[in-house]
Amino acid sequence: MKIVEYIKETKSEMKHVSWPTRRQAMAFTAIVIAISVFVAILLGLFDYLFTLGIEKFIA
């Protein structure tokens, strides 16, 4: 019984959700992708510089 009640309540709550428009969803997706690429490049750069520093320190 608890599962059935949970599903009914969830369905009811989903009707109250304010869903983004298609345009908003596309814009938010583009922002997330851009930030992810930026962070990946930044981390790659830090890794490269850190590796160079370690190599100079060890050698």
C-alpha distance matrix in Angstrom:
0.0 3.8 5.5 5.3 6.3 8.6 10.1 10.8 12.4 14.3 15.6 16.8 18.5 20.1 21.9 23.6 24.9 28.7 29.4 32.9 35.3 36.4 39.7 38.1 35.8 39.0 40.9 38.4 38.2 42.0 42.1 39.7 41.8 45.0 44.0 42.7 46.1 48.0 46.3 46.8 50.5 50.9 49.4 51.5 54.6 53.9 53.3 56.6 58.5 57.2 58.2 61.6 62.0 61.0 63.4 66.2 65.5 65.4 68.3
3.8 0.0 3.8 5.5 5.1 6.1 8.6 9.9 10.5 12.0 14.2 15.3 16.3 18.1 20.3 21.6 22.7 26.4 27.2 30.6 33.3 34.5 37.6 35.7 33.5 36.7 38.5 35.7 35.6 39.4 39.3 36.9 39.1 42.2 41.0 39.8 43.2 45.0 43.2 43.8 47.5 47.7 46.2 48.5 51.5 50.7 50.2 53.6 55.4 53.9 55.1 58.5 58.8 57.8 60.3 63.1 62.3 62.3 65.3
5.5 3.8 0.0 3.8 5.5 5.0 6.2 8.7 9.9 10.4 12.2 14.2 15.2 16.3 18.8 20.5 21.1 24.8 25.1 28.4 30.9 31.9 35.1 33.4 30.9 34.0 36.0 33.3 32.9 36.7 36.9 34.4 36.4 39.7 38.7 37.3 40.6 42.7 41.0 41.4 45.1 45.6 44.1 46.1 49.2 48.6 48.1 51.3 53.3 52.0 53.0 56.5 56.9 56.0 58.3 61.2 60.5 60.5 63.4
5.3 5.5 3.8 0.0 3.8 5.4 5.2 6.2 8.6 9.9 10.6 12.4 14.3 15.4 17.2 19.3 20.5 24.1 24.5 28.1 30.3 31.4 34.7 33.2 31.0 34.1 36.2 33.9 33.6 37.4 37.8 35.6 37.6 40.9 40.1 39.0 42.2 44.3 42.9 43.4 47.0 47.6 46.3 48.4 51.4 51.0 50.6 53.7 55.7 54.7 55.7 59.0 59.6 58.8 61.1 63.9 63.4 63.5 66.3
6.3 5.1 5.5 3.8 0.0 3.8 5.5 5.1 6.1 8.5 9.9 10.5 12.2 14.2 15.8 17.3 18.8 22.6 23.6 27.2 29.7 31.2 34.3 32.6 30.6 34.0 35.8 33.3 33.5 37.3 37.3 35.3 37.6 40.7 39.7 38.9 42.3 44.0 42.6 43.4 47.0 47.3 46.2 48.5 51.3 50.8 50.6 53.9 55.6 54.5 55.8 59.1 59.5 58.8 61.3 64.0 63.4 63.6 66.5
8.6 6.1 5.0 5.4 3.8 0.0 3.8 5.5 5.2 6.0 8.5 9.8 10.5 12.1 14.5 15.8 16.7 20.4 21.1 24.6 27.3 28.7 31.7 29.8 27.7 31.1 32.7 30.1 30.2 34.0 34.0 31.8 34.1 37.2 36.1 35.2 38.6 40.4 38.9 39.7 43.2 43.6 42.4 44.7 47.6 47.0 46.9 50.1 51.9 50.8 52.0 55.3 55.7 55.1 57.6 60.2 59.6 59.9 62.8
10.1 8.6 6.2 5.2 5.5 3.8 0.0 3.8 5.5 5.0 6.1 8.6 9.8 10.5 12.7 14.8 15.5 19.2 19.4 22.9 25.2 26.3 29.6 28.1 25.9 29.1 31.1 28.7 28.6 32.4 32.8 30.7 32.8 36.0 35.4 34.4 37.6 39.6 38.4 39.0 42.6 43.2 42.2 44.3 47.2 46.9 46.8 49.8 51.8 50.9 52.0 55.3 55.9 55.4 57.7 60.4 60.0 60.3 63.0
10.8 9.9 8.7 6.2 5.1 5.5 3.8 0.0 3.8 5.4 5.1 6.2 8.7 10.0 11.2 13.3 14.9 18.6 19.3 23.1 25.2 26.7 30.0 28.5 26.8 30.1 32.0 29.9 30.2 33.9 34.2 32.5 34.8 37.8 37.3 36.6 39.9 41.7 40.7 41.6 45.0 45.5 44.7 46.9 49.7 49.5 49.5 52.6 54.4 53.7 55.0 58.1 58.7 58.3 60.7 63.3 62.9 63.3 66.0
12.4 10.5 9.9 8.6 6.1 5.2 5.5 3.8 0.0 3.8 5.4 5.0 6.1 8.6 10.2 11.2 12.9 16.7 18.0 21.7 24.2 26.1 29.0 27.2 25.6 29.2 30.7 28.3 29.0 32.7 32.6 30.9 33.5 36.4 35.5 35.1 38.5 40.1 38.9 40.0 43.4 43.7 43.0 45.4 48.1 47.7 47.9 51.0 52.6 51.8 53.4 56.5 56.8 56.5 59.1 61.5 61.1 61.6 64.4
14.3 12.0 10.4 9.9 8.5 6.0 5.0 5.4 3.8 0.0 3.8 5.4 5.1 6.1 8.8 10.2 10.8 14.5 15.2 18.8 21.4 23.0 26.0 24.1 22.3 25.8 27.4 25.0 25.4 29.2 29.2 27.4 29.9 32.8 32.1 31.5 34.9 36.6 35.5 36.5 39.9 40.3 39.6 41.9 44.6 44.4 44.6 47.6 49.3 48.6 50.1 53.1 53.6 53.4 55.8 58.3 58.0 58.6 61.2
15.6 14.2 12.2 10.6 9.9 8.5 6.1 5.1 5.4 3.8 0.0 3.8 5.5 5.2 6.7 9.3 10.4 13.9 14.3 18.0 20.1 21.6 24.9 23.5 21.8 25.1 27.1 25.1 25.5 29.2 29.6 28.2 30.4 33.4 33.1 32.6 35.8 37.7 36.9 37.9 41.1 41.8 41.3 43.5 46.2 46.2 46.4 49.3 51.1 50.7 52.0 55.0 55.7 55.6 57.9 60.4 60.3 60.8 63.4
16.8 15.3 14.2 12.4 10.5 9.8 8.6 6.2 5.0 5.4 3.8 0.0 3.8 5.5 5.5 7.3 9.6 13.0 14.5 18.3 20.5 22.6 25.6 24.0 22.8 26.4 28.0 26.1 27.0 30.6 30.7 29.5 32.1 34.8 34.3 34.3 37.5 39.1 38.4 39.7 42.8 43.3 43.0 45.3 47.8 47.7 48.2 51.1 52.8 52.3 53.9 56.8 57.3 57.4 59.8 62.1 61.9 62.7 65.3
18.5 16.3 15.2 14.3 12.2 10.5 9.8 8.7 6.1 5.1 5.5 3.8 0.0 3.8 5.3 5.3 6.9 10.6 12.3 16.0 18.7 21.0 23.6 21.6 20.5 24.2 25.4 23.3 24.4 28.0 27.8 26.6 29.3 31.9 31.2 31.3 34.6 36.0 35.2 36.7 39.8 40.1 39.8 42.3 44.7 44.5 45.1 48.1 49.5 49.1 50.8 53.7 54.1 54.2 56.7 58.9 58.7 59.6 62.2
20.1 18.1 16.3 15.4 14.2 12.1 10.5 10.0 8.6 6.1 5.2 5.5 3.8 0.0 3.8 5.4 5.3 8.8 9.5 13.2 15.6 17.6 20.5 18.8 17.4 21.0 22.6 20.6 21.5 25.1 25.3 24.1 26.6 29.4 29.0 29.0 32.2 33.8 33.2 34.5 37.6 38.2 38.0 40.3 42.7 42.8 43.4 46.2 47.8 47.6 49.1 51.9 52.6 52.8 55.1 57.4 57.4 58.2 60.7
21.9 20.3 18.8 17.2 15.8 14.5 12.7 11.2 10.2 8.8 6.7 5.5 5.3 3.8 0.0 3.8 5.6 8.3 9.6 13.4 15.3 17.6 20.5 19.1 18.3 21.9 23.4 22.0 23.1 26.5 26.8 26.2 28.7 31.2 31.1 31.4 34.4 36.0 35.7 37.1 40.0 40.7 40.8 43.0 45.3 45.5 46.3 49.0 50.6 50.5 52.1 54.8 55.5 55.8 58.1 60.4 60.4 61.4 63.8
23.6 21.6 20.5 19.3 17.3 15.8 14.8 13.3 11.2 10.2 9.3 7.3 5.3 5.4 3.8 0.0 3.8 6.5 9.1 12.7 15.1 18.0 20.3 18.4 18.1 21.8 22.7 21.1 22.8 26.1 25.9 25.4 28.3 30.5 30.0 30.7 33.8 35.0 34.7 36.4 39.3 39.5 39.8 42.3 44.3 44.4 45.4 48.1 49.5 49.4 51.3 53.9 54.3 54.8 57.3 59.3 59.3 60.4 62.9
24.9 22.7 21.1 20.5 18.8 16.7 15.5 14.9 12.9 10.8 10.4 9.6 6.9 5.3 5.6 3.8 0.0 3.8 5.9 9.5 12.3 15.0 17.3 15.1 14.6 18.3 19.2 17.4 19.0 22.3 22.1 21.6 24.5 26.7 26.3 26.9 30.0 31.2 30.9 32.7 35.5 35.8 36.1 38.6 40.6 40.8 41.8 44.5 45.8 45.8 47.7 50.2 50.8 51.3 53.7 55.8 55.8 57.0 59.4
28.7 26.4 24.8 24.1 22.6 20.4 19.2 18.6 16.7 14.5 13.9 13.0 10.6 8.8 8.3 6.5 3.8 0.0 3.8 6.6 9.4 12.6 14.3 12.1 12.3 16.0 16.6 15.2 17.3 20.2 20.0 20.1 23.0 24.8 24.7 25.8 28.7 29.7 29.8 31.7 34.2 34.6 35.3 37.6 39.5 39.8 41.1 43.6 44.9 45.1 47.1 49.4 50.0 50.8 53.1 55.0 55.3 56.6 58.9
29.4 27.2 25.1 24.5 23.6 21.1 19.4 19.3 18.0 15.2 14.3 14.5 12.3 9.5 9.6 9.1 5.9 3.8 0.0 3.8 6.6 9.2 11.4 9.5 9.1 12.8 13.9 12.7 14.3 17.4 17.7 17.7 20.2 22.3 22.6 23.4 26.1 27.5 27.8 29.4 31.9 32.6 33.3 35.4 37.4 38.0 39.1 41.5 43.0 43.4 45.1 47.4 48.3 49.1 51.2 53.2 53.7 54.9 57.0
32.9 30.6 28.4 28.1 27.2 24.6 22.9 23.1 21.7 18.8 18.0 18.3 16.0 13.2 13.4 12.7 9.5 6.6 3.8 0.0 3.8 6.5 7.9 5.7 6.0 9.5 10.3 9.6 11.6 14.2 14.6 15.2 17.6 19.4 19.9 21.1 23.6 24.8 25.5 27.2 29.4 30.2 31.2 33.2 35.0 35.9 37.2 39.3 40.7 41.4 43.2 45.3 46.2 47.2 49.3 51.1 51.8 53.1 55.1
35.3 33.3 30.9 30.3 29.7 27.3 25.2 25.2 24.2 21.4 20.1 20.5 18.7 15.6 15.3 15.1 12.3 9.4 6.6 3.8 0.0 3.8 5.3 5.1 6.2 8.6 9.9 10.6 12.2 14.2 15.3 16.5 18.3 19.9 21.1 22.4 24.3 25.7 26.9 28.5 30.3 31.5 32.8 34.4 36.2 37.4 38.6 40.5 42.0 43.0 44.6 46.6 47.7 48.9 50.7 52.6 53.4 54.8 56.5
36.4 34.5 31.9 31.4 31.2 28.7 26.3 26.7 26.1 23.0 21.6 22.6 21.0 17.6 17.6 18.0 15.0 12.6 9.2 6.5 3.8 0.0 3.8 5.5 5.1 6.2 8.6 9.9 10.5 12.3 14.3 15.4 16.4 18.3 20.0 21.0 22.5 24.3 25.8 26.8 28.6 30.2 31.5 32.8 34.6 36.1 37.2 38.8 40.6 41.7 43.1 45.0 46.4 47.6 49.1 51.1 52.2 53.4 54.9
39.7 37.6 35.1 34.7 34.3 31.7 29.6 30.0 29.0 26.0 24.9 25.6 23.6 20.5 20.5 20.3 17.3 14.3 11.4 7.9 5.3 3.8 0.0 3.8 5.5 5.2 6.2 8.6 9.9 10.6 12.4 14.3 15.4 16.5 18.4 20.0 21.2 22.6 24.4 25.8 27.1 28.6 30.3 31.6 33.0 34.7 36.1 37.5 39.1 40.4 41.9 43.6 45.0 46.4 47.9 49.7 50.9 52.3 53.7
38.1 35.7 33.4 33.2 32.6 29.8 28.1 28.5 27.2 24.1 23.5 24.0 21.6 18.8 19.1 18.4 15.1 12.1 9.5 5.7 5.1 5.5 3.8 0.0 3.8 5.4 5.0 6.1 8.4 9.8 10.5 12.2 14.2 15.2 16.5 18.2 19.9 21.0 22.4 24.2 25.8 26.8 28.4 30.1 31.5 32.8 34.3 36.0 37.4 38.5 40.3 42.0 43.2 44.5 46.3 48.0 49.0 50.5 52.1
35.8 33.5 30.9 31.0 30.6 27.7 25.9 26.8 25.6 22.3 21.8 22.8 20.5 17.4 18.3 18.1 14.6 12.3 9.1 6.0 6.2 5.1 5.5 3.8 0.0 3.8 5.5 5.2 6.0 8.6 9.9 10.5 12.2 14.2 15.4 16.3 18.3 19.9 21.0 22.3 24.3 25.6 26.8 28.3 30.2 31.5 32.6 34.4 36.1 37.0 38.5 40.5 41.8 42.9 44.6 46.6 47.5 48.7 50.4
39.0 36.7 34.0 34.1 34.0 31.1 29.1 30.1 29.2 25.8 25.1 26.4 24.2 21.0 21.9 21.8 18.3 16.0 12.8 9.5 8.6 6.2 5.2 5.4 3.8 0.0 3.8 5.5 5.1 6.2 8.7 9.9 10.5 12.2 14.3 15.3 16.5 18.3 20.0 21.0 22.6 24.2 25.7 26.8 28.6 30.2 31.4 32.8 34.6 35.9 37.2 39.0 40.5 41.7 43.2 45.1 46.3 47.6 49.0
40.9 38.5 36.0 36.2 35.8 32.7 31.1 32.0 30.7 27.4 27.1 28.0 25.4 22.6 23.4 22.7 19.2 16.6 13.9 10.3 9.9 8.6 6.2 5.0 5.5 3.8 0.0 3.8 5.4 5.1 6.2 8.7 9.9 10.5 12.3 14.2 15.4 16.5 18.4 19.9 21.2 22.5 24.3 25.7 27.0 28.6 30.1 31.6 33.0 34.4 36.0 37.6 38.9 40.4 42.0 43.6 44.8 46.3 47.8
38.4 35.7 33.3 33.9 33.3 30.1 28.7 29.9 28.3 25.0 25.1 26.1 23.3 20.6 22.0 21.1 17.4 15.2 12.7 9.6 10.6 9.9 8.6 6.1 5.2 5.5 3.8 0.0 3.8 5.4 5.1 6.2 8.6 9.9 10.6 12.2 14.3 15.3 16.5 18.2 20.0 21.0 22.4 24.2 25.7 26.9 28.3 30.1 31.5 32.6 34.3 36.1 37.2 38.5 40.4 42.1 43.0 44.4 46.2
38.2 35.6 32.9 33.6 33.5 30.2 28.6 30.2 29.0 25.4 25.5 27.0 24.4 21.5 23.1 22.8 19.0 17.3 14.3 11.6 12.2 10.5 9.9 8.4 6.0 5.1 5.4 3.8 0.0 3.8 5.4 5.1 6.2 8.6 10.0 10.5 12.3 14.2 15.4 16.4 18.4 19.9 21.0 22.4 24.3 25.7 26.7 28.5 30.3 31.3 32.6 34.6 36.0 37.1 38.7 40.7 41.7 42.9 44.5
42.0 39.4 36.7 37.4 37.3 34.0 32.4 33.9 32.7 29.2 29.2 30.6 28.0 25.1 26.5 26.1 22.3 20.2 17.4 14.2 14.2 12.3 10.6 9.8 8.6 6.2 5.1 5.4 3.8 0.0 3.8 5.5 5.1 6.1 8.6 9.8 10.6 12.2 14.2 15.3 16.5 18.2 19.9 21.0 22.5 24.3 25.6 26.9 28.6 30.0 31.4 33.0 34.5 35.9 37.3 39.1 40.4 41.8 43.1
42.1 39.3 36.9 37.8 37.3 34.0 32.8 34.2 32.6 29.2 29.6 30.7 27.8 25.3 26.8 25.9 22.1 20.0 17.7 14.6 15.3 14.3 12.4 10.5 9.9 8.7 6.2 5.1 5.4 3.8 0.0 3.8 5.5 5.1 6.1 8.5 9.9 10.5 12.2 14.1 15.4 16.3 18.2 19.8 21.0 22.4 24.1 25.6 26.9 28.2 30.0 31.6 32.8 34.3 36.0 37.6 38.6 40.2 41.8
39.7 36.9 34.4 35.6 35.3 31.8 30.7 32.5 30.9 27.4 28.2 29.5 26.6 24.1 26.2 25.4 21.6 20.1 17.7 15.2 16.5 15.4 14.3 12.2 10.5 9.9 8.7 6.2 5.1 5.5 3.8 0.0 3.8 5.5 5.2 6.0 8.6 9.9 10.5 12.1 14.2 15.2 16.3 18.1 19.9 20.9 22.2 24.1 25.7 26.5 28.2 30.1 31.3 32.4 34.2 36.1 37.0 38.3 40.1
41.8 39.1 36.4 37.6 37.6 34.1 32.8 34.8 33.5 29.9 30.4 32.1 29.3 26.6 28.7 28.3 24.5 23.0 20.2 17.6 18.3 16.4 15.4 14.2 12.2 10.5 9.9 8.6 6.2 5.1 5.5 3.8 0.0 3.8 5.5 5.1 6.2 8.6 9.9 10.5 12.3 14.2 15.3 16.3 18.3 19.9 20.9 22.4 24.3 25.5 26.7 28.6 30.1 31.3 32.7 34.7 35.9 37.0 38.5
45.0 42.2 39.7 40.9 40.7 37.2 36.0 37.8 36.4 32.8 33.4 34.8 31.9 29.4 31.2 30.5 26.7 24.8 22.3 19.4 19.9 18.3 16.5 15.2 14.2 12.2 10.5 9.9 8.6 6.1 5.1 5.5 3.8 0.0 3.8 5.4 5.2 6.2 8.6 9.9 10.7 12.2 14.2 15.3 16.5 18.4 19.9 21.1 22.6 24.2 25.6 27.1 28.6 30.1 31.6 33.2 34.5 36.0 37.3
44.0 41.0 38.7 40.1 39.7 36.1 35.4 37.3 35.5 32.1 33.1 34.3 31.2 29.0 31.1 30.0 26.3 24.7 22.6 19.9 21.1 20.0 18.4 16.5 15.4 14.3 12.3 10.6 10.0 8.6 6.1 5.2 5.5 3.8 0.0 3.8 5.5 5.0 6.1 8.5 9.9 10.4 12.1 14.0 15.2 16.4 18.1 19.8 21.0 22.1 24.0 25.7 26.7 28.2 30.0 31.6 32.5 34.1 35.8
42.7 39.8 37.3 39.0 38.9 35.2 34.4 36.6 35.1 31.5 32.6 34.3 31.3 29.0 31.4 30.7 26.9 25.8 23.4 21.1 22.4 21.0 20.0 18.2 16.3 15.3 14.2 12.2 10.5 9.8 8.5 6.0 5.1 5.4 3.8 0.0 3.8 5.4 5.2 6.1 8.6 9.8 10.5 12.1 14.2 15.3 16.2 18.2 19.9 20.8 22.2 24.3 25.6 26.6 28.3 30.2 31.2 32.4 34.1
46.1 43.2 40.6 42.2 42.3 38.6 37.6 39.9 38.5 34.9 35.8 37.5 34.6 32.2 34.4 33.8 30.0 28.7 26.1 23.6 24.3 22.5 21.2 19.9 18.3 16.5 15.4 14.3 12.3 10.6 9.9 8.6 6.2 5.2 5.5 3.8 0.0 3.8 5.5 5.1 6.2 8.5 9.9 10.4 12.2 14.3 15.2 16.3 18.3 19.8 20.9 22.5 24.2 25.5 26.8 28.7 30.1 31.3 32.6
48.0 45.0 42.7 44.3 44.0 40.4 39.6 41.7 40.1 36.6 37.7 39.1 36.0 33.8 36.0 35.0 31.2 29.7 27.5 24.8 25.7 24.3 22.6 21.0 19.9 18.3 16.5 15.3 14.2 12.2 10.5 9.9 8.6 6.2 5.0 5.4 3.8 0.0 3.8 5.5 5.2 6.1 8.6 9.8 10.6 12.3 14.2 15.3 16.5 18.2 19.8 21.2 22.5 24.2 25.7 27.2 28.5 30.1 31.5
46.3 43.2 41.0 42.9 42.6 38.9 38.4 40.7 38.9 35.5 36.9 38.4 35.2 33.2 35.7 34.7 30.9 29.8 27.8 25.5 26.9 25.8 24.4 22.4 21.0 20.0 18.4 16.5 15.4 14.2 12.2 10.5 9.9 8.6 6.1 5.2 5.5 3.8 0.0 3.8 5.4 5.0 6.0 8.4 9.7 10.4 12.0 14.0 15.2 16.1 18.0 19.8 20.8 22.1 24.0 25.7 26.5 28.1 29.8
46.8 43.8 41.4 43.4 43.4 39.7 39.0 41.6 40.0 36.5 37.9 39.7 36.7 34.5 37.1 36.4 32.7 31.7 29.4 27.2 28.5 26.8 25.8 24.2 22.3 21.0 19.9 18.2 16.4 15.3 14.1 12.1 10.5 9.9 8.5 6.1 5.1 5.5 3.8 0.0 3.8 5.5 5.2 6.0 8.6 9.9 10.4 12.1 14.2 15.1 16.2 18.3 19.8 20.8 22.3 24.3 25.5 26.6 28.1
50.5 47.5 45.1 47.0 47.0 43.2 42.6 45.0 43.4 39.9 41.1 42.8 39.8 37.6 40.0 39.3 35.5 34.2 31.9 29.4 30.3 28.6 27.1 25.8 24.3 22.6 21.2 20.0 18.4 16.5 15.4 14.2 12.3 10.7 9.9 8.6 6.2 5.2 5.4 3.8 0.0 3.8 5.5 5.0 6.1 8.6 9.8 10.4 12.2 14.0 15.2 16.5 18.3 19.8 21.0 22.6 24.2 25.6 26.7
50.9 47.7 45.6 47.6 47.3 43.6 43.2 45.5 43.7 40.3 41.8 43.3 40.1 38.2 40.7 39.5 35.8 34.6 32.6 30.2 31.5 30.2 28.6 26.8 25.6 24.2 22.5 21.0 19.9 18.2 16.3 15.2 14.2 12.2 10.4 9.8 8.5 6.1 5.0 5.5 3.8 0.0 3.8 5.4 5.1 6.3 8.6 9.9 10.6 12.1 14.1 15.4 16.5 18.2 19.9 21.3 22.4 24.2 25.6
49.4 46.2 44.1 46.3 46.2 42.4 42.2 44.7 43.0 39.6 41.3 43.0 39.8 38.0 40.8 39.8 36.1 35.3 33.3 31.2 32.8 31.5 30.3 28.4 26.8 25.7 24.3 22.4 21.0 19.9 18.2 16.3 15.3 14.2 12.1 10.5 9.9 8.6 6.0 5.2 5.5 3.8 0.0 3.8 5.4 5.1 6.0 8.5 9.9 10.3 12.0 14.2 15.1 16.2 18.1 19.9 20.7 22.1 23.9
51.5 48.5 46.1 48.4 48.5 44.7 44.3 46.9 45.4 41.9 43.5 45.3 42.3 40.3 43.0 42.3 38.6 37.6 35.4 33.2 34.4 32.8 31.6 30.1 28.3 26.8 25.7 24.2 22.4 21.0 19.8 18.1 16.3 15.3 14.0 12.1 10.4 9.8 8.4 6.0 5.0 5.4 3.8 0.0 3.8 5.5 5.0 6.1 8.6 9.8 10.4 12.3 14.2 15.2 16.4 18.4 19.8 20.9 22.2
54.6 51.5 49.2 51.4 51.3 47.6 47.2 49.7 48.1 44.6 46.2 47.8 44.7 42.7 45.3 44.3 40.6 39.5 37.4 35.0 36.2 34.6 33.0 31.5 30.2 28.6 27.0 25.7 24.3 22.5 21.0 19.9 18.3 16.5 15.2 14.2 12.2 10.6 9.7 8.6 6.1 5.1 5.4 3.8 0.0 3.8 5.4 5.1 6.1 8.4 9.8 10.6 12.3 14.2 15.3 16.7 18.3 19.9 21.0
53.9 50.7 48.6 51.0 50.8 47.0 46.9 49.5 47.7 44.4 46.2 47.7 44.5 42.8 45.5 44.4 40.8 39.8 38.0 35.9 37.4 36.1 34.7 32.8 31.5 30.2 28.6 26.9 25.7 24.3 22.4 20.9 19.9 18.4 16.4 15.3 14.3 12.3 10.4 9.9 8.6 6.3 5.1 5.5 3.8 0.0 3.8 5.4 5.1 5.9 8.4 9.8 10.4 12.1 14.1 15.3 16.2 18.1 19.7
53.3 50.2 48.1 50.6 50.6 46.9 46.8 49.5 47.9 44.6 46.4 48.2 45.1 43.4 46.3 45.4 41.8 41.1 39.1 37.2 38.6 37.2 36.1 34.3 32.6 31.4 30.1 28.3 26.7 25.6 24.1 22.2 20.9 19.9 18.1 16.2 15.2 14.2 12.0 10.4 9.8 8.6 6.0 5.0 5.4 3.8 0.0 3.8 5.5 5.1 6.0 8.6 9.8 10.4 12.1 14.2 15.1 16.2 17.9
56.6 53.6 51.3 53.7 53.9 50.1 49.8 52.6 51.0 47.6 49.3 51.1 48.1 46.2 49.0 48.1 44.5 43.6 41.5 39.3 40.5 38.8 37.5 36.0 34.4 32.8 31.6 30.1 28.5 26.9 25.6 24.1 22.4 21.1 19.8 18.2 16.3 15.3 14.0 12.1 10.4 9.9 8.5 6.1 5.1 5.4 3.8 0.0 3.8 5.5 5.1 6.3 8.7 10.0 10.6 12.5 14.2 15.4 16.3
58.5 55.4 53.3 55.7 55.6 51.9 51.8 54.4 52.6 49.3 51.1 52.8 49.5 47.8 50.6 49.5 45.8 44.9 43.0 40.7 42.0 40.6 39.1 37.4 36.1 34.6 33.0 31.5 30.3 28.6 26.9 25.7 24.3 22.6 21.0 19.9 18.3 16.5 15.2 14.2 12.2 10.6 9.9 8.6 6.1 5.1 5.5 3.8 0.0 3.8 5.4 5.1 6.2 8.6 9.9 10.7 12.3 14.3 15.3
57.2 53.9 52.0 54.7 54.5 50.8 50.9 53.7 51.8 48.6 50.7 52.3 49.1 47.6 50.5 49.4 45.8 45.1 43.4 41.4 43.0 41.7 40.4 38.5 37.0 35.9 34.4 32.6 31.3 30.0 28.2 26.5 25.5 24.2 22.1 20.8 19.8 18.2 16.1 15.1 14.0 12.1 10.3 9.8 8.4 5.9 5.1 5.5 3.8 0.0 3.8 5.4 5.0 6.2 8.6 9.9 10.4 12.2 14.1
58.2 55.1 53.0 55.7 55.8 52.0 52.0 55.0 53.4 50.1 52.0 53.9 50.8 49.1 52.1 51.3 47.7 47.1 45.1 43.2 44.6 43.1 41.9 40.3 38.5 37.2 36.0 34.3 32.6 31.4 30.0 28.2 26.7 25.6 24.0 22.2 20.9 19.8 18.0 16.2 15.2 14.1 12.0 10.4 9.8 8.4 6.0 5.1 5.4 3.8 0.0 3.8 5.4 5.1 6.1 8.6 9.8 10.5 11.9
61.6 58.5 56.5 59.0 59.1 55.3 55.3 58.1 56.5 53.1 55.0 56.8 53.7 51.9 54.8 53.9 50.2 49.4 47.4 45.3 46.6 45.0 43.6 42.0 40.5 39.0 37.6 36.1 34.6 33.0 31.6 30.1 28.6 27.1 25.7 24.3 22.5 21.2 19.8 18.3 16.5 15.4 14.2 12.3 10.6 9.8 8.6 6.3 5.1 5.4 3.8 0.0 3.8 5.5 5.1 6.2 8.6 10.0 10.5
62.0 58.8 56.9 59.6 59.5 55.7 55.9 58.7 56.8 53.6 55.7 57.3 54.1 52.6 55.5 54.3 50.8 50.0 48.3 46.2 47.7 46.4 45.0 43.2 41.8 40.5 38.9 37.2 36.0 34.5 32.8 31.3 30.1 28.6 26.7 25.6 24.2 22.5 20.8 19.8 18.3 16.5 15.1 14.2 12.3 10.4 9.8 8.7 6.2 5.0 5.4 3.8 0.0 3.8 5.5 5.2 6.1 8.6 10.0
61.0 57.8 56.0 58.8 58.8 55.1 55.4 58.3 56.5 53.4 55.6 57.4 54.2 52.8 55.8 54.8 51.3 50.8 49.1 47.2 48.9 47.6 46.4 44.5 42.9 41.7 40.4 38.5 37.1 35.9 34.3 32.4 31.3 30.1 28.2 26.6 25.5 24.2 22.1 20.8 19.8 18.2 16.2 15.2 14.2 12.1 10.4 10.0 8.6 6.2 5.1 5.5 3.8 0.0 3.8 5.5 5.0 6.0 8.4
63.4 60.3 58.3 61.1 61.3 57.6 57.7 60.7 59.1 55.8 57.9 59.8 56.7 55.1 58.1 57.3 53.7 53.1 51.2 49.3 50.7 49.1 47.9 46.3 44.6 43.2 42.0 40.4 38.7 37.3 36.0 34.2 32.7 31.6 30.0 28.3 26.8 25.7 24.0 22.3 21.0 19.9 18.1 16.4 15.3 14.1 12.1 10.6 9.9 8.6 6.1 5.1 5.5 3.8 0.0 3.8 5.4 5.2 5.8
66.2 63.1 61.2 63.9 64.0 60.2 60.4 63.3 61.5 58.3 60.4 62.1 58.9 57.4 60.4 59.3 55.8 55.0 53.2 51.1 52.6 51.1 49.7 48.0 46.6 45.1 43.6 42.1 40.7 39.1 37.6 36.1 34.7 33.2 31.6 30.2 28.7 27.2 25.7 24.3 22.6 21.3 19.9 18.4 16.7 15.3 14.2 12.5 10.7 9.9 8.6 6.2 5.2 5.5 3.8 0.0 3.8 5.6 5.2
65.5 62.3 60.5 63.4 63.4 59.6 60.0 62.9 61.1 58.0 60.3 61.9 58.7 57.4 60.4 59.3 55.8 55.3 53.7 51.8 53.4 52.2 50.9 49.0 47.5 46.3 44.8 43.0 41.7 40.4 38.6 37.0 35.9 34.5 32.5 31.2 30.1 28.5 26.5 25.5 24.2 22.4 20.7 19.8 18.3 16.2 15.1 14.2 12.3 10.4 9.8 8.6 6.1 5.0 5.4 3.8 0.0 3.8 5.8
65.4 62.3 60.5 63.5 63.6 59.9 60.3 63.3 61.6 58.6 60.8 62.7 59.6 58.2 61.4 60.4 57.0 56.6 54.9 53.1 54.8 53.4 52.3 50.5 48.7 47.6 46.3 44.4 42.9 41.8 40.2 38.3 37.0 36.0 34.1 32.4 31.3 30.1 28.1 26.6 25.6 24.2 22.1 20.9 19.9 18.1 16.2 15.4 14.3 12.2 10.5 10.0 8.6 6.0 5.2 5.6 3.8 0.0 3.8
68.3 65.3 63.4 66.3 66.5 62.8 63.0 66.0 64.4 61.2 63.4 65.3 62.2 60.7 63.8 62.9 59.4 58.9 57.0 55.1 56.5 54.9 53.7 52.1 50.4 49.0 47.8 46.2 44.5 43.1 41.8 40.1 38.5 37.3 35.8 34.1 32.6 31.5 29.8 28.1 26.7 25.6 23.9 22.2 21.0 19.7 17.9 16.3 15.3 14.1 11.9 10.5 10.0 8.4 5.8 5.2 5.8 3.8 0.0
